[in-house]
Amino acid sequence: MDASMDYRVPRMDEYEWFFSMMKEKTGAYLEPTLIAMGLDWSCLRDMVCAVGEVRAIDREGIPVGFVWIEKRGSRLHVHGLVIDPVYRGRGIGSSVLRDLEHEFAAQVDSIELGVHDSNQRARSLYERLGFELQETRPDAGFLVFRKSLRRSESSAAQWCKEV
């Protein structure tokens, strides 16, 4: 893990901050997605508290965002990764995703996450970190990316040769 990055259970008042940042960051495009999925903001708020695990992200003791994850069989699904706008562009999202890879490598085969097709900044980040497009949901304007955490035998053999 990043030496200056810590994850913890959010305080109750921080859940509202997380939800408001998520709504502010994604509201314009998430609303039609929620409708396509038969949900609304109230349902989503309930899901945040009931599904998976929300972790507060602190960097050098300062709360900078949240990650919402759920283990789904052999996959870790990232429901949301929200960084306070003041701290965006500082590598925090990359660090969080790498930390999740390390933490869950022995528990799941892959990490998946969804992103709205208009969020080019997030798409570029995920692709740069090795996530590959797996599914498109045109009805919701949503893309699903996945990254395998399992090396194929050929890539493992290649790595051993390089070491």
QUIRA-V822426 format. One record per residue. RES is the residue in three letters. PHI is phi as a letter, one per 20 degrees, with the letter a starting at -180 (none if undefined). BURIAL is 1 if it has 24 or more other C-alpha atoms within 12 Angstrom, else 0. D_CENTER is the distance of its C-alpha to the mean C-alpha in Angstrom with 2 decimals. Layout:
((RES;PHI;BURIAL;D_CENTER) (RES;PHI;BURIAL;D_CENTER))
This chain:
((MET;none;0;15.95) (ASP;g;0;16.59) (ALA;g;0;19.87) (SER;e;0;19.16) (MET;d;1;15.66) (ASP;c;1;15.86) (TYR;c;1;13.77) (ARG;b;0;15.70) (VAL;f;0;16.19) (PRO;f;1;16.34) (ARG;f;0;19.86) (MET;g;0;20.77) (ASP;f;0;21.28) (GLU;f;0;17.81) (TYR;g;1;16.29) (GLU;f;0;18.25) (TRP;f;1;17.01) (PHE;g;1;13.33) (PHE;f;1;14.41) (SER;f;0;16.70) (MET;f;1;14.29) (MET;f;1;11.92) (LYS;f;0;15.20) (GLU;f;0;16.65) (LYS;f;1;13.93) (THR;d;1;13.55) (GLY;g;0;16.84) (ALA;f;0;18.92) (TYR;d;0;17.00) (LEU;f;1;15.15) (GLU;g;1;18.56) (PRO;f;0;19.99) (THR;f;1;16.99) (LEU;g;1;17.51) (ILE;f;0;21.20) (ALA;f;0;20.82) (MET;e;0;19.05) (GLY;m;0;21.82) (LEU;d;0;19.87) (ASP;c;0;20.38) (TRP;f;1;18.90) (SER;f;0;20.79) (CYS;f;0;19.38) (LEU;f;1;15.78) (ARG;g;0;16.83) (ASP;f;0;18.35) (MET;f;0;15.36) (VAL;g;1;13.25) (CYS;e;1;16.18) (ALA;d;0;16.97) (VAL;d;0;14.15) (GLY;m;0;12.18) (GLU;b;1;11.60) (VAL;d;1;10.63) (ARG;c;1;11.02) (ALA;f;1;12.59) (ILE;d;1;12.18) (ASP;d;1;15.70) (ARG;c;1;17.03) (GLU;l;0;20.73) (GLY;n;0;21.08) (ILE;d;0;19.70) (PRO;f;1;16.86) (VAL;c;1;14.50) (GLY;r;1;11.39) (PHE;b;1;9.13) (VAL;c;1;6.01) (TRP;d;1;6.66) (ILE;c;1;6.90) (GLU;b;1;9.91) (LYS;f;0;12.19) (ARG;c;0;13.88) (GLY;m;0;16.85) (SER;e;0;16.24) (ARG;c;1;12.54) (LEU;d;1;9.41) (HIS;d;1;7.35) (VAL;e;1;3.79) (HIS;f;1;5.74) (GLY;a;1;4.65) (LEU;c;1;4.26) (VAL;c;1;8.02) (ILE;d;1;10.58) (ASP;g;1;14.24) (PRO;g;0;16.01) (VAL;f;0;18.52) (TYR;d;0;16.20) (ARG;f;0;14.32) (GLY;n;0;15.55) (ARG;d;0;16.16) (GLY;n;0;13.75) (ILE;f;1;11.60) (GLY;g;1;8.23) (SER;f;1;9.91) (SER;f;1;11.18) (VAL;f;1;8.20) (LEU;f;1;6.89) (ARG;f;1;10.65) (ASP;f;0;11.23) (LEU;f;1;9.09) (GLU;g;1;11.11) (HIS;f;0;14.21) (GLU;f;0;13.86) (PHE;d;1;13.30) (ALA;g;0;15.41) (ALA;e;0;18.41) (GLN;d;0;16.90) (VAL;c;1;15.04) (ASP;e;1;15.85) (SER;b;1;12.57) (ILE;d;1;8.80) (GLU;c;1;7.92) (LEU;b;1;5.78) (GLY;d;1;7.91) (VAL;b;1;9.15) (HIS;f;1;12.58) (ASP;f;1;15.21) (SER;e;0;16.48) (ASN;e;0;13.51) (GLN;f;0;15.01) (ARG;f;0;13.63) (ALA;f;1;9.95) (ARG;g;1;11.56) (SER;f;0;13.67) (LEU;f;1;11.13) (TYR;f;1;9.47) (GLU;f;0;13.11) (ARG;f;0;14.35) (LEU;e;1;12.19) (GLY;n;0;13.68) (PHE;f;1;11.45) (GLU;c;1;14.03) (LEU;f;1;14.51) (GLN;d;0;15.44) (GLU;b;0;16.22) (THR;d;0;17.12) (ARG;c;0;17.69) (PRO;g;0;20.31) (ASP;f;0;21.29) (ALA;d;1;18.01) (GLY;m;1;17.37) (PHE;c;1;14.10) (LEU;c;1;13.01) (VAL;d;1;11.24) (PHE;d;1;10.34) (ARG;b;1;10.84) (LYS;c;1;11.78) (SER;f;1;14.65) (LEU;d;1;15.12) (ARG;d;0;18.79) (ARG;f;0;21.30) (SER;f;0;24.03) (GLU;g;0;27.47) (SER;f;0;28.48) (SER;f;0;25.66) (ALA;f;0;26.32) (ALA;f;0;30.01) (GLN;f;0;29.49) (TRP;f;0;27.54) (CYS;f;0;30.40) (LYS;f;0;32.91) (GLU;f;0;31.28) (VAL;e;0;31.23))
